Amino acid sequence: MPGFTEGEGAEEFIEALKGAVVPRDRKAKGRDLLPPVLLLADGERAAAHAHQAMRGLRRMLYPDGAKRVPYAALGPDEIRAAAGRRPLTLDLGRELCVDVPRRTGRLRLTDFFLTRDIVEQAQDPRAPEPDGRALRDHCYAQRIARGPLLRALWTLGGDSAEGGTAGPGWVAELRRLLMRPLFQLLPRWWWGRRRTRLLLRSTRRGWYADWRRISHGRTAEDFFENAARLLRAERGRDPEAAVGRWEELLLHALLADLRRAARPGRISPWRRRRRTRCVFLLELPEGAAGAAAGERFLERYAEAARDTRCAAVVVVAASPAGAVGVSRADGAASSPADGATAGESGGLGRAAARLRGASGMPSRAPRPLRAALPAPVPESEGLDLDPVSPRTFRLGPAAELALTGVVVAALLSAPGVWLLDRVTDEPDRGCLGGASSEVVAGRPELSADSPRKQYEDARRLIREENARVDREVGDSDGTARTVVHIGSDVAADQEGQRYNAAVPELRGIALAQRALNDEARNDSQKVWLRVDSRNAGDDFANAPRIARQVAEDARKKGSRIIGVVGFSKSLKQTQEAVRILGGARIPVVGTTATADLMQVDGYYRRVAPTDSREAAIEADFARRGNIMDDGTGSCSPARAAVVVKDPRDLYSDEIGTLFAERFGARPFTLEYTPGGRSGGIAQGPGQDGVARKDSIGELADAVCERVIANPRTVVYWASRALQFSAFLDDFGDNTACEGRKLTVLGGNDLTTAALAGEYADRPWLRLYHTVHVLPAGHPRLSDIAKKFNADYARDFGSHDLWRDDGRAALAYDAMQLMAEAANRAFRSTDNVERSNVQIGLDNGIRKQGASGYLDVGRGRSVPRDKPLVILHHTDRGSEPVLYCGAFTQNPAGRATHWGPRGKFSCPRDS
């Protein structure tokens, strides 16, 4: 690449010039007016030196046969030929529009082209002196030649410029009378009227009125009349003076156009591509006349840029120093204060500083920056210039606009299709439940063994596994630790088994202990686990006392206790037990207790989803799912709700309150405490929409009244399962709702009784209830869940009462979580102390479990998006109608939608 002159300040000047041409601040080209730069070459070969500098600048803007930025350059021969004869702006504007940078779109210089047509008409000696209408017609004819749309309209009006038409007789006359006014005269009149409005009347674009010192507004005269008067006046003046006047006019028009083109914008594809300033390069000739023409151009450019407030141009001129200074018309040598060259002098470094420091729009026209070029060097030793590097684009503006239009049309068509489908499609009235494709949790069989025997059999499995641990650790010098299980006592009879979780929880812990110890046998980096199962009595009555005993045992020297699992119910006594264990800094992993209020400190975690997650999913299900049967086989979402809860039960009170908050529509709440302990007197509804009832009969009557008042009322049963059976007995035959359909949505406490067929003999009941696992055999089950179900069926039977209720799986996962924390502590510190196990839990554990993916991240106490399933109670079993959450780690195992064709989104944890 030809080099720029080498020397002091040269590199600094080139960098400043590049920064001016391609500014970092996109708003600078519309805000910061730059003074023109005049490079002066001295010495015997001054002209060659100036030519070398200008050629280097041109190659910087035009490195690979294509313009990098819009620019126009005039050489000494062109300037000398134009001096005193025609404005230089004619050639600059014409070249500026040739070969614009790729994919940036053409420059729209509407005002410049209009004034160019006027000036060329004025400089044509053969043209008659026009009036306003003739000048308008001439300019419109030139405009037609540049615009395909106006040219097509003119052609429709007639082939000739005078509107002549083809065709014989009355057809030609009809075309002349109708087509010519519509397609020729009307567009021309409108175009001329718009020129007047923009250039004279508009305060924003009326630069011509400002230049001619005409007031803006509707009183302004016609633009072409004023331009014709100017043309006639200038024809009577000295030709050189007239050329100067036309130079001013063209410069004002061109700079006004460039100012509009350079306005920053992020929506228009054309404006987003206008990221650079335009550049004018002038190489002034040695002769006095040519140099004077160049100097006068610089002076007029500065004034026009100030008048039009155009900062979108960089002007650089180069001249032999001897040619500068002869700028006066009388030929006398001018001083630096005369003419355009009376600017600021200095080296290239000073010019670079002024270019970088330019800010805002000056009140006076900026003076040119005179910078002396360093002494010439051979071209091979000149400064190599890297080309300017503005942003490039893959598509042109028109192509981008078309592509954007296609994308927008596609986006807009989607809601339109959806709306049309909603308007034309019949509403879905199918009831949730009854889908033959879903795997059903079949009716289990009650064991012939007594509940106590089943309970002791499970404890026996744990004792046998503990004995195995003692043998294996003694023989292999392995590491063993103890996990304490705190559970409730077993039910007294088979009926009570439907409401008791003691047996399945022990079974899940026994299966997990055996699987974990098998892993420890195969991997010396894993810990053997003993289980110390402690009975906290009926409904965990002795849980606080047992917790204190565990805390005391854990403090003893040589204690191997690393944590506690259990607590299958959310009760005030289990909450207190968790608080005691936390105070002793013992890690706890809960099984099926779901109340948020169980989280009393950072030592407690659980593997079941919380009440807040369950209530959010159930409320969404009731509001959107077709669960309310109208008696004709059609269903619709619930419009009202009655919440039944026990205010003295931690779980019942919390989940009932949360459901009421999530459901909205101001559900009515009925409070009932078993034993009639609400105060002895039945109370009616209070102002807060809550009523207390002392007996199951009163509760059933109150629910019936609500259902009669609004048949689309769902009953949300937050109380315990034992009271639900008594409620159904009274509602079916002791209320005014006998034979009326009743829809009930219940929590996990109803699951075991529902799966056992406790409510199967009530055809008027439509029951939905939650569970924490999918039925065995469901395709969404993970490999871990499938293996757990197979092991459970092998040891306890495929039709066991608790195979599908999730309690055994959650106990299994609680042991897995505790064991994973212990194994991590053993691998990292070789010290399996409770504090290290707690650190492992605090740091977060992600593990596939039998009940779903256990994503217990750092700082979390419950797995993220833990699965929850809603079952529909039917004659052939309970079928899943909603399942949400992360059943497996991979995305395919995450259920994110529910309902017909996945119509609704599942609530997700934050």
ZAMARGU-4260 file (C-alpha; in steps of 0.2 Angstrom, whole numbers, plus 5000, padded with zeros to 4 digits):
<rodrens>
0) 5000/5000/5000 | 5007/5017/4996 | 5013/5025/5012 | 5009/5041/5020 | 5023/5053/5024
5) 5034/5048/5039 | 5039/5060/5052 | 5034/5068/5069 | 5016/5067/5073 | 5011/5057/5057
10) 5006/5041/5066 | 4996/5051/5079 | 4987/5061/5065 | 4982/5045/5056 | 4975/5037/5072
15) 4965/5053/5075 | 4959/5054/5058 | 4953/5036/5058 | 4944/5040/5075 | 4936/5054/5067
20) 4930/5044/5052 | 4924/5029/5062 | 4920/5036/5079 | 4917/5025/5094 | 4903/5036/5099
25) 4889/5034/5086 | 4881/5050/5091 | 4898/5060/5088 | 4894/5061/5069 | 4878/5070/5073
30) 4885/5081/5087 | 4904/5086/5085 | 4908/5097/5071 | 4926/5094/5065 | 4936/5108/5057
35) 4943/5105/5039 | 4962/5100/5039 | 4974/5108/5027 | 4990/5099/5025 | 5004/5110/5018
40) 5019/5102/5009 | 5035/5112/5007 | 5051/5110/4997 | 5056/5108/4979 | 5045/5093/4976
45) 5030/5100/4986 | 5017/5095/4974 | 5023/5077/4973 | 5024/5077/4992 | 5006/5083/4994
50) 5001/5070/4980 | 5010/5056/4990 | 5001/5061/5006 | 4984/5062/4998 | 4986/5045/4989
55) 4990/5037/5005 | 4974/5043/5013 | 4964/5037/4998 | 4971/5020/4999 | 4967/5020/5018
60) 4948/5023/5013 | 4949/5012/4997 | 4961/4997/5001 | 4954/4983/4991 | 4945/4990/4976
65) 4929/4995/4986 | 4926/5010/4998 | 4926/5006/5016 | 4917/5023/5020 | 4908/5035/5009
70) 4921/5047/5002 | 4924/5059/4987 | 4941/5065/4981 | 4946/5079/4969 | 4963/5079/4961
75) 4973/5095/4956 | 4967/5094/4937 | 4949/5093/4942 | 4950/5108/4954 | 4960/5118/4941
80) 4947/5114/4928 | 4933/5119/4939 | 4940/5135/4946 | 4929/5150/4942 | 4918/5139/4930
85) 4908/5127/4941 | 4906/5123/4959 | 4917/5109/4966 | 4902/5102/4976 | 4895/5096/4960
90) 4909/5084/4957 | 4910/5079/4976 | 4892/5075/4978 | 4892/5065/4962 | 4907/5054/4967
95) 4900/5052/4985 | 4886/5042/4978 | 4897/5031/4967 | 4902/5014/4974 | 4895/5016/4992
100) 4902/5004/5005 | 4895/4986/5003 | 4878/4982/5010 | 4875/4999/5017 | 4862/5005/5005
105) 4863/5021/4994 | 4864/5038/5000 | 4848/5048/4998 | 4854/5065/4994 | 4837/5072/4988
110) 4840/5091/4992 | 4857/5090/4984 | 4850/5082/4968 | 4837/5095/4967 | 4849/5110/4969
115) 4861/5102/4957 | 4847/5101/4943 | 4844/5120/4947 | 4862/5125/4946 | 4865/5115/4930
120) 4850/5124/4923 | 4857/5140/4928 | 4875/5137/4921 | 4868/5131/4904 | 4869/5146/4893
125) 4857/5139/4880 | 4843/5137/4894 | 4830/5152/4894 | 4827/5161/4909 | 4813/5151/4918
130) 4799/5156/4929 | 4794/5146/4944 | 4783/5133/4935 | 4795/5130/4921 | 4809/5127/4934
135) 4798/5115/4943 | 4793/5106/4927 | 4812/5104/4923 | 4817/5098/4940 | 4802/5086/4940
140) 4808/5079/4923 | 4825/5076/4931 | 4817/5068/4946 | 4807/5056/4935 | 4823/5050/4927
145) 4830/5045/4944 | 4814/5037/4951 | 4806/5021/4945 | 4790/5024/4953 | 4787/5042/4947
150) 4793/5036/4930 | 4780/5022/4929 | 4766/5035/4934 | 4772/5047/4921 | 4772/5033/4908
155) 4754/5028/4913 | 4749/5046/4909 | 4756/5046/4892 | 4772/5042/4883 | 4779/5060/4879
160) 4784/5073/4891 | 4769/5083/4886 | 4758/5069/4890 | 4754/5064/4873 | 4743/5048/4871
165) 4743/5034/4859 | 4727/5027/4851 | 4714/5034/4839 | 4698/5043/4841 | 4689/5044/4858
170) 4700/5032/4867 | 4715/5043/4865 | 4704/5058/4870 | 4698/5049/4886 | 4715/5044/4891
175) 4721/5062/4889 | 4707/5069/4899 | 4708/5056/4913 | 4725/5048/4914 | 4736/5063/4912
180) 4729/5073/4926 | 4729/5058/4938 | 4746/5051/4934 | 4756/5066/4928 | 4749/5083/4933
185) 4743/5078/4951 | 4760/5069/4956 | 4770/5084/4949 | 4759/5096/4958 | 4761/5087/4974
190) 4780/5084/4973 | 4782/5103/4970 | 4771/5107/4985 | 4781/5095/4996 | 4797/5104/4991
195) 4790/5120/4997 | 4784/5113/5013 | 4800/5105/5017 | 4813/5118/5011 | 4803/5134/5015
200) 4790/5131/5028 | 4798/5117/5039 | 4808/5124/5054 | 4817/5107/5055 | 4822/5104/5037
205) 4820/5122/5030 | 4838/5125/5027 | 4835/5134/5011 | 4824/5147/5020 | 4837/5150/5032
210) 4850/5152/5019 | 4839/5164/5009 | 4834/5173/5025 | 4816/5169/5022 | 4804/5167/5037
215) 4797/5150/5039 | 4778/5146/5040 | 4763/5145/5028 | 4766/5163/5022 | 4782/5158/5014
220) 4782/5159/4995 | 4783/5144/4983 | 4801/5137/4983 | 4803/5136/4964 | 4797/5154/4962
225) 4810/5159/4974 | 4824/5148/4966 | 4819/5155/4948 | 4821/5173/4955 | 4838/5168/4962
230) 4843/5160/4945 | 4839/5176/4936 | 4848/5187/4948 | 4864/5177/4948 | 4864/5177/4928
235) 4867/5195/4929 | 4882/5194/4941 | 4900/5191/4938 | 4902/5172/4933 | 4915/5169/4946
240) 4904/5177/4960 | 4889/5167/4953 | 4899/5151/4954 | 4903/5155/4973 | 4885/5158/4976
245) 4880/5141/4968 | 4894/5133/4978 | 4886/5139/4994 | 4869/5133/4989 | 4875/5116/4984
250) 4885/5114/5000 | 4870/5118/5011 | 4860/5106/5002 | 4873/5092/5002 | 4877/5094/5021
255) 4859/5095/5025 | 4856/5078/5017 | 4871/5071/5025 | 4866/5077/5042 | 4849/5068/5040
260) 4858/5052/5034 | 4870/5052/5048 | 4857/5053/5062 | 4859/5038/5074 | 4845/5025/5074
265) 4843/5007/5080 | 4827/5002/5071 | 4830/5007/5053 | 4842/4996/5044 | 4849/5010/5034
270) 4852/5021/5049 | 4861/5007/5058 | 4873/5006/5044 | 4878/5024/5044 | 4891/5022/5057
275) 4905/5032/5049 | 4907/5050/5043 | 4909/5055/5025 | 4926/5061/5019 | 4931/5074/5006
280) 4949/5074/5000 | 4955/5088/4990 | 4972/5089/4982 | 4975/5108/4978 | 4984/5112/4962
285) 5000/5123/4962 | 4992/5137/4951 | 4985/5152/4959 | 4968/5150/4952 | 4965/5132/4957
290) 4972/5135/4974 | 4961/5149/4977 | 4946/5139/4972 | 4951/5125/4984 | 4953/5138/4998
295) 4937/5146/4995 | 4929/5129/4996 | 4936/5126/5013 | 4929/5143/5019 | 4912/5140/5012
300) 4911/5122/5019 | 4915/5128/5036 | 4901/5141/5035 | 4888/5129/5028 | 4892/5115/5040
305) 4889/5127/5055 | 4873/5134/5046 | 4866/5116/5043 | 4873/5109/5060 | 4881/5095/5050
310) 4895/5085/5059 | 4895/5070/5047 | 4909/5075/5036 | 4928/5075/5037 | 4937/5087/5025
315) 4956/5085/5022 | 4965/5095/5009 | 4983/5094/5004 | 4992/5109/4995 | 5010/5114/4991
320) 5014/5128/5003 | 5019/5140/4989 | 5001/5139/4982 | 4993/5144/4998 | 4990/5163/5001
325) 4985/5169/4984 | 4967/5169/4988 | 4962/5187/4984 | 4953/5191/4968 | 4965/5205/4964
330) 4979/5193/4964 | 4988/5202/4978 | 4997/5190/4991 | 4985/5188/5005 | 4991/5187/5023
335) 4986/5172/5034 | 4972/5181/5041 | 4964/5182/5023 | 4953/5169/5016 | 4952/5151/5021
340) 4969/5148/5025 | 4969/5160/5040 | 4967/5145/5051 | 4977/5138/5066 | 4994/5133/5061
345) 5005/5119/5068 | 5011/5101/5065 | 5002/5085/5063 | 5002/5082/5081 | 4992/5098/5085
350) 4980/5094/5071 | 4977/5076/5079 | 4974/5084/5096 | 4961/5096/5088 | 4952/5082/5079
355) 4951/5071/5095 | 4946/5086/5106 | 4932/5092/5094 | 4916/5093/5104 | 4899/5100/5100
360) 4893/5113/5088 | 4903/5130/5088 | 4894/5146/5087 | 4906/5152/5073 | 4912/5143/5058
365) 4928/5133/5062 | 4944/5139/5055 | 4954/5126/5045 | 4968/5117/5054 | 4984/5120/5045
370) 4997/5106/5047 | 5014/5106/5039 | 5019/5089/5032 | 5036/5082/5038 | 5050/5082/5025
375) 5047/5070/5011 | 5055/5052/5012 | 5056/5039/4998 | 5039/5031/4995 | 5046/5014/5001
380) 5050/5022/5017 | 5034/5030/5020 | 5022/5026/5034 | 5011/5010/5030 | 4993/5014/5033
385) 4981/5001/5039 | 4964/5004/5031 | 4949/5010/5041 | 4939/4996/5048 | 4921/5000/5051
390) 4908/4987/5055 | 4903/4976/5040 | 4886/4968/5037 | 4881/4951/5030 | 4865/4958/5022
395) 4860/4974/5014 | 4847/4985/5022 | 4833/4980/5010 | 4837/4962/5012 | 4837/4964/5031
400) 4821/4974/5031 | 4813/4960/5020 | 4819/4946/5032 | 4813/4956/5047 | 4796/4958/5039
405) 4795/4939/5036 | 4800/4936/5054 | 4787/4948/5061 | 4774/4942/5050 | 4777/4924/5056
410) 4777/4930/5074 | 4761/4939/5071 | 4753/4925/5062 | 4755/4913/5077 | 4744/4923/5089
415) 4732/4925/5075 | 4731/4906/5072 | 4729/4904/5090 | 4715/4916/5092 | 4706/4909/5077
420) 4708/4892/5084 | 4701/4898/5101 | 4686/4907/5093 | 4682/4892/5081 | 4686/4878/5092
425) 4674/4870/5104 | 4679/4872/5123 | 4687/4856/5130 | 4674/4848/5141 | 4682/4831/5144
430) 4685/4826/5162 | 4702/4824/5169 | 4704/4805/5172 | 4699/4790/5162 | 4713/4790/5150
435) 4716/4772/5146 | 4734/4775/5141 | 4740/4779/5159 | 4747/4766/5170 | 4735/4764/5185
440) 4739/4760/5203 | 4729/4744/5205 | 4720/4739/5221 | 4732/4732/5234 | 4729/4717/5245
445) 4729/4718/5264 | 4741/4707/5271 | 4735/4692/5282 | 4749/4696/5295 | 4745/4708/5309
450) 4752/4726/5308 | 4763/4722/5323 | 4771/4707/5314 | 4774/4717/5298 | 4782/4731/5309
455) 4793/4718/5318 | 4798/4710/5302 | 4804/4726/5295 | 4814/4730/5311 | 4821/4712/5309
460) 4828/4716/5292 | 4837/4731/5300 | 4844/4721/5314 | 4851/4707/5302 | 4859/4721/5291
465) 4867/4728/5307 | 4874/4712/5312 | 4881/4710/5294 | 4889/4727/5296 | 4898/4721/5312
470) 4904/4706/5304 | 4910/4714/5288 | 4919/4729/5296 | 4927/4718/5309 | 4934/4707/5295
475) 4939/4720/5282 | 4943/4735/5294 | 4930/4746/5285 | 4922/4761/5292 | 4905/4760/5299
480) 4893/4774/5306 | 4876/4774/5314 | 4860/4783/5307 | 4846/4785/5319 | 4828/4782/5313
485) 4814/4791/5323 | 4797/4784/5318 | 4779/4782/5325 | 4772/4766/5332 | 4762/4754/5321
490) 4743/4754/5319 | 4733/4743/5331 | 4723/4734/5317 | 4722/4732/5298 | 4710/4746/5296
495) 4723/4758/5305 | 4736/4753/5293 | 4728/4763/5279 | 4732/4779/5289 | 4749/4774/5296
500) 4766/4775/5288 | 4777/4766/5301 | 4779/4750/5291 | 4783/4757/5273 | 4795/4769/5281
505) 4805/4755/5290 | 4804/4745/5274 | 4811/4759/5263 | 4825/4761/5276 | 4829/4743/5276
510) 4830/4742/5257 | 4842/4757/5257 | 4853/4751/5271 | 4856/4734/5262 | 4859/4743/5245
515) 4871/4756/5253 | 4881/4742/5262 | 4882/4732/5246 | 4891/4748/5238 | 4902/4749/5254
520) 4907/4731/5252 | 4913/4735/5234 | 4921/4752/5237 | 4932/4755/5252 | 4929/4774/5250
525) 4911/4771/5256 | 4904/4770/5273 | 4895/4755/5281 | 4879/4760/5289 | 4870/4754/5305
530) 4852/4759/5308 | 4846/4763/5326 | 4827/4763/5324 | 4818/4771/5339 | 4799/4771/5341
535) 4792/4788/5346 | 4775/4781/5350 | 4758/4784/5342 | 4757/4800/5332 | 4775/4804/5337
540) 4769/4808/5355 | 4786/4804/5362 | 4796/4812/5348 | 4804/4827/5358 | 4809/4814/5372
545) 4817/4803/5359 | 4826/4817/5351 | 4834/4822/5368 | 4840/4804/5370 | 4848/4804/5353
550) 4856/4821/5357 | 4863/4814/5373 | 4869/4798/5365 | 4877/4808/5351 | 4887/4818/5363
555) 4895/4803/5372 | 4913/4799/5368 | 4915/4786/5354 | 4897/4789/5347 | 4896/4784/5329
560) 4879/4793/5326 | 4881/4804/5311 | 4863/4809/5308 | 4844/4806/5309 | 4831/4801/5296
565) 4812/4799/5299 | 4798/4810/5304 | 4784/4805/5292 | 4772/4817/5299 | 4772/4836/5301
570) 4766/4838/5319 | 4770/4851/5332 | 4779/4837/5342 | 4789/4832/5327 | 4793/4850/5324
575) 4800/4851/5342 | 4810/4836/5340 | 4818/4843/5324 | 4822/4859/5334 | 4830/4849/5348
580) 4841/4839/5336 | 4846/4855/5327 | 4851/4862/5343 | 4863/4847/5346 | 4870/4850/5328
585) 4864/4833/5322 | 4860/4833/5303 | 4842/4827/5300 | 4834/4821/5283 | 4815/4820/5284
590) 4805/4807/5274 | 4787/4812/5271 | 4784/4827/5282 | 4780/4841/5270 | 4776/4856/5281
595) 4786/4872/5277 | 4786/4875/5296 | 4796/4859/5299 | 4811/4869/5293 | 4817/4877/5310
600) 4835/4877/5307 | 4849/4873/5294 | 4852/4856/5300 | 4835/4849/5293 | 4832/4843/5276
605) 4819/4833/5268 | 4816/4823/5252 | 4797/4826/5250 | 4791/4842/5241 | 4785/4856/5253
610) 4767/4861/5257 | 4770/4877/5247 | 4775/4868/5231 | 4760/4855/5233 | 4747/4869/5237
615) 4753/4879/5221 | 4751/4864/5210 | 4735/4858/5218 | 4727/4876/5216 | 4733/4877/5198
620) 4725/4860/5195 | 4709/4865/5203 | 4708/4882/5193 | 4712/4875/5176 | 4708/4857/5176
625) 4691/4850/5171 | 4687/4841/5187 | 4669/4847/5191 | 4657/4834/5184 | 4640/4842/5179
630) 4631/4825/5179 | 4631/4824/5160 | 4648/4817/5158 | 4656/4834/5155 | 4668/4843/5166
635) 4674/4861/5169 | 4687/4869/5181 | 4681/4874/5199 | 4675/4891/5201 | 4674/4891/5220
640) 4682/4881/5234 | 4679/4875/5252 | 4694/4872/5262 | 4693/4860/5277 | 4707/4860/5289
645) 4712/4857/5307 | 4719/4873/5315 | 4728/4863/5328 | 4737/4851/5316 | 4753/4859/5309
650) 4752/4851/5292 | 4733/4853/5290 | 4733/4871/5295 | 4747/4876/5284 | 4743/4867/5268
655) 4724/4873/5270 | 4730/4891/5272 | 4742/4890/5257 | 4729/4882/5245 | 4717/4896/5250
660) 4730/4909/5246 | 4735/4901/5229 | 4717/4897/5223 | 4711/4914/5224 | 4692/4918/5222
665) 4691/4919/5241 | 4689/4901/5246 | 4678/4898/5261 | 4687/4889/5276 | 4679/4877/5288
670) 4689/4872/5303 | 4686/4856/5312 | 4697/4848/5326 | 4693/4830/5331 | 4685/4828/5347
675) 4675/4844/5346 | 4689/4855/5354 | 4684/4872/5345 | 4676/4879/5360 | 4660/4869/5362
680) 4649/4881/5352 | 4647/4879/5334 | 4651/4896/5325 | 4644/4903/5309 | 4655/4912/5296
685) 4665/4926/5302 | 4670/4941/5292 | 4686/4933/5286 | 4677/4919/5278 | 4681/4906/5291
690) 4669/4895/5301 | 4672/4883/5315 | 4662/4866/5317 | 4662/4855/5332 | 4656/4839/5324
695) 4658/4829/5308 | 4639/4831/5305 | 4640/4850/5306 | 4655/4850/5294 | 4646/4839/5281
700) 4630/4851/5282 | 4641/4866/5280 | 4650/4859/5265 | 4633/4854/5257 | 4626/4872/5259
705) 4641/4878/5249 | 4640/4865/5235 | 4621/4868/5233 | 4625/4887/5232 | 4638/4884/5218
710) 4639/4867/5210 | 4656/4871/5203 | 4663/4871/5221 | 4678/4859/5225 | 4681/4853/5242
715) 4700/4854/5247 | 4702/4842/5261 | 4717/4847/5271 | 4713/4837/5287 | 4718/4819/5290
720) 4712/4804/5281 | 4703/4796/5296 | 4691/4811/5298 | 4688/4811/5279 | 4680/4794/5280
725) 4669/4799/5293 | 4664/4815/5283 | 4659/4805/5268 | 4648/4794/5279 | 4638/4809/5285
730) 4638/4818/5268 | 4631/4804/5258 | 4615/4801/5268 | 4614/4814/5282 | 4614/4830/5272
735) 4603/4838/5259 | 4616/4833/5246 | 4611/4815/5245 | 4615/4809/5227 | 4623/4825/5222
740) 4640/4825/5214 | 4655/4830/5225 | 4672/4834/5219 | 4686/4833/5232 | 4705/4837/5231
745) 4716/4830/5245 | 4734/4829/5250 | 4746/4815/5252 | 4738/4810/5269 | 4723/4802/5259
750) 4734/4792/5247 | 4736/4775/5256 | 4717/4774/5261 | 4712/4779/5243 | 4724/4766/5235
755) 4717/4753/5247 | 4700/4756/5240 | 4693/4765/5256 | 4682/4776/5245 | 4678/4765/5231
760) 4659/4762/5236 | 4654/4780/5233 | 4649/4783/5215 | 4644/4801/5219 | 4662/4805/5224
765) 4675/4812/5212 | 4691/4811/5221 | 4708/4818/5217 | 4723/4816/5229 | 4742/4818/5228
770) 4756/4806/5229 | 4775/4808/5228 | 4779/4794/5215 | 4771/4787/5199 | 4764/4770/5199
775) 4775/4755/5196 | 4777/4752/5178 | 4775/4770/5172 | 4786/4774/5157 | 4793/4790/5166
780) 4801/4781/5180 | 4820/4781/5181 | 4831/4766/5181 | 4834/4768/5200 | 4815/4769/5203
785) 4812/4753/5193 | 4825/4744/5203 | 4818/4750/5219 | 4800/4744/5214 | 4807/4727/5208
790) 4816/4725/5225 | 4801/4730/5235 | 4790/4718/5225 | 4802/4704/5228 | 4803/4706/5247
795) 4785/4712/5251 | 4774/4707/5236 | 4769/4716/5220 | 4751/4719/5227 | 4757/4726/5244
800) 4747/4740/5252 | 4761/4753/5251 | 4770/4749/5235 | 4763/4764/5225 | 4760/4777/5239
805) 4778/4784/5239 | 4782/4782/5258 | 4794/4768/5256 | 4803/4777/5241 | 4805/4793/5251
810) 4812/4784/5266 | 4824/4775/5254 | 4829/4792/5247 | 4832/4800/5264 | 4845/4786/5268
815) 4853/4789/5251 | 4855/4808/5254 | 4862/4805/5272 | 4874/4791/5265 | 4880/4802/5251
820) 4885/4816/5263 | 4894/4803/5274 | 4904/4796/5259 | 4909/4813/5253 | 4916/4817/5270
825) 4925/4800/5271 | 4933/4803/5254 | 4938/4821/5257 | 4944/4821/5275 | 4944/4802/5280
830) 4934/4808/5295 | 4916/4804/5296 | 4910/4816/5309 | 4893/4824/5310 | 4901/4841/5307
835) 4908/4834/5291 | 4892/4826/5286 | 4883/4843/5288 | 4896/4851/5278 | 4893/4839/5264
840) 4874/4842/5265 | 4877/4861/5265 | 4888/4860/5250 | 4874/4852/5240 | 4870/4835/5233
845) 4863/4830/5217 | 4858/4812/5215 | 4845/4801/5207 | 4833/4794/5219 | 4818/4781/5219
850) 4806/4796/5221 | 4814/4807/5208 | 4829/4818/5205 | 4837/4824/5222 | 4843/4841/5217
855) 4847/4848/5234 | 4859/4862/5229 | 4870/4873/5240 | 4859/4882/5253 | 4843/4872/5249
860) 4834/4861/5261 | 4822/4852/5249 | 4826/4845/5231 | 4822/4858/5217 | 4806/4854/5207
865) 4803/4838/5217 | 4790/4827/5208 | 4772/4828/5213 | 4758/4817/5206 | 4739/4819/5207
870) 4729/4803/5205 | 4711/4801/5201 | 4702/4788/5211 | 4692/4776/5200 | 4684/4759/5201
875) 4699/4750/5193 | 4712/4760/5203 | 4720/4777/5204 | 4727/4784/5188 | 4739/4799/5186
880) 4730/4815/5179 | 4745/4827/5183 | 4763/4824/5186 | 4775/4838/5188 | 4794/4839/5192
885) 4811/4831/5189 | 4808/4813/5189 | 4826/4810/5181 | 4841/4821/5179 | 4840/4822/5160
890) 4828/4834/5152 | 4817/4820/5145 | 4813/4815/5162 | 4807/4832/5168 | 4788/4834/5167
895) 4785/4853/5163 | 4767/4853/5157 | 4751/4844/5161 | 4733/4843/5155 | 4726/4838/5138
900) 4741/4839/5125 | 4752/4847/5138 | 4741/4863/5138 | 4746/4870/5155 | 4763/4873/5162
905) 4769/4865/5179 | 4774/4877/5193 | 4792/4877/5195 | 4803/4881/5210 | 4813/4897/5210
</rodrens>
